[in-house]
């Protein structure tokens, strides 16, 4: 399994990109939320664009009914 990490990219124009890598489902949002809020500053906004992994789930996140 790949290691989970959060990558912060600062572009030359001062904009930033936060990428949560190797997370599945909403885990990426939970992991990067505080970083995104800190970068946005007071009253700032955060734009998100989910990657394909967002739409996947971990086997441990699923409930099995019997």
N, C-alpha and C positions, 0 to 999 in steps of 0.2 A: 504494500500500500504506500502511496506517495505521502510525503510529509505535508501537513497543512501549513500554509504561510500566508501572510498578508504583505503585499508589495505596494509601496507608495511611490508613485512616479510624479516628479515635479517637472513640468514642461518649461521650455525657455520663456514662454509667455506668462508664466506664473500660475497657470492652471495645474490642478493636481488630479491624479487618477489613483483610486484605491482599488486594488484587485485582491480578492480573497481566493486563493488557489487551493484546489483539492478538497473543498468543502462540498457537501451535497445538501440540497434543499435549502431551507432558510438558515442553516448554520452559518452561511457566509454573511448574512445580514447581521446576525447576532454577534459574530466575531469582529466585524468592521464598523459597527454602528458608532461606537465612541470615538474612533479615529476620524470618521467622516464628520461627526458633529464638531470635533475640535478644529478640523481644517476649515469648516464652513464659518466658524466664529459666531458671535452673538447675532441673532437675527438672520444669519445666512441660510442658504438653502443647499440641499444636496440632491444631485441628479443621479439616479441609478439606472443601470442597464444590466439586467440579469444575463449571465452566461448560461450555456446549456446545462451545466451542473446544477443550476438552481432548480431545474425541473426534475431532477433525479432525487431519490431518497436512499438512505442507508438501510440495509436489511434490518438493523437494530431499531430503526425508527418506525418500522411497520408493525402493526398489531395483527396477530393471527387469531381468528375466531374458530372455535371448534364446536 
